[in-house]
Amino acid sequence: MSNEDSQQFLYCLRPTRLEMLTEGPTEQERLTVNEHFEYLQRLNEAGTVRFAGRTTDQGPRTLGIVVLETQDEVTAQRLMAEDPAVRDGVMTASLQPFRIALPRE
């Protein structure tokens, strides 16, 4: 996809159960988070994920972000909804249009 044809979107993730971070994940949460990471790795390898990461605090302000480069918002919304952590309710997510202003080359 050429840069002229693509758009960037940010989705923000928050754990549904904060205790997953403070007390540890359940077995199902652990499996889902592993699947979530593998999903993002595949999208990164395909060039769809520009970057992804999370804050390092364990409190109520903790969040993760994923910046996608897709052809349109519908595609970005679908990719976010298919994220295993979102799909399985381990994390909530919201999508916003985004633009990287200072990319690191």
Secondary structure, DSSP 8 states (H G I E B T S, - for coil): --GGG-EEEEEEEEESSTHHHHT---HHHHHHHHHHHHHHHHHHHTT-EEEEEE-S--STT--EEEEEEESSHHHHHHHHHHSHHHHTTSEEEEEEEE--SS---
